[in-house]
Amino acid sequence: MKRIDNKAELVKELNRLRENSKTIGFVPTMGALHEGHLSLIRYSNNQNDITVVSIFVNPTQFNDKKDYQRYPRIVEDDIKKLETVTCDFLFTPSEQEMYPENDTREFDFGNLDKVMEGEFRPGHFRGVALIVSKLFDIVNPTRAYFGEKDFQQLTIIKHLTKINGYSIEIVPCPILREADGLAMSSRNMLLTTEERKHVPLISQTLFKAKEKANNLSVAETKDWVVRSINTDPFMKVEYFEIVNDTNLESIKNWNDQKTCVGCIAVHVGNIRLIDNIRFNL
Ligand code: AMP
């Protein structure tokens, strides 16, 4: 694995490989790597000649300054994990390297960035779109890998790829969970021991909601999920929406949509966790 901080150097290395017809898989991350990230890297290794991983805690996508400050930065540990899977290039740029000047670009995502994370984290998806555009311009991969854990982000990146005219295949990857069902996340390590004991309720409630959906309406299912999680004093649901998996519009009836996704954000102390589940009706 070669670690590179400089974008011009990475471009040069990758151009040389492209001239030799190598396919390039790209896995953008913010580090504090866990098995979820490693699963994306394994998908990339299986489908491409070369895999590039980036680690960059992107300041423009944090609407909460404290969340940005406490976000874990443990690149030496990450390198050890990357050495257990195949990763050809690790790109670890500085903020100056990615944002040498203020980037004023705006993006039109229609409804996609108005709801859920977009509603509660103003500016978040603009920051995501900025950094992903910059990284795509540098790496210019054949395929890029994104987790369904961040379902709305994945939907927006598919849209971004279209509007920016990139010929990059966006590969969605399933959510990896801990043994107790908790969706893996870099933020999980910030939970206290006590909070960690309570948070499996989030995914367990989502799993049960799938069964409940057989007998309850959409509105009743939503209510049941919010009430079930809010009964735990450690947790406060920010939103739970059941949306069409393409346009992210809230569904009113189960008949509206064959495949929809229930997306949730929950505050646990200072930490905010997200998760989602597919309702295949
Ligand atoms: P992050 O470092 O949180 O920005 O995540 C980098 C990539 O890993 C994103 O595409 C995430 O959706 C994906 N990812 C994060 N957690 C998981 C998980 N538990 N399972 C699968 N993919 C994940």
Boltz pocket constraint, residues with backbone or C-beta under 6 A from the ligand:
constraints:
  - pocket:
      binder: B
      contacts: [[A, 28], [A, 29], [A, 30], [A, 31], [A, 36], [A, 37], [A, 39], [A, 40], [A, 145], [A, 146], [A, 147], [A, 148], [A, 149], [A, 150], [A, 173], [A, 174], [A, 175], [A, 176], [A, 177], [A, 183], [A, 184], [A, 185], [A, 186]]
      max_distance: 6.0
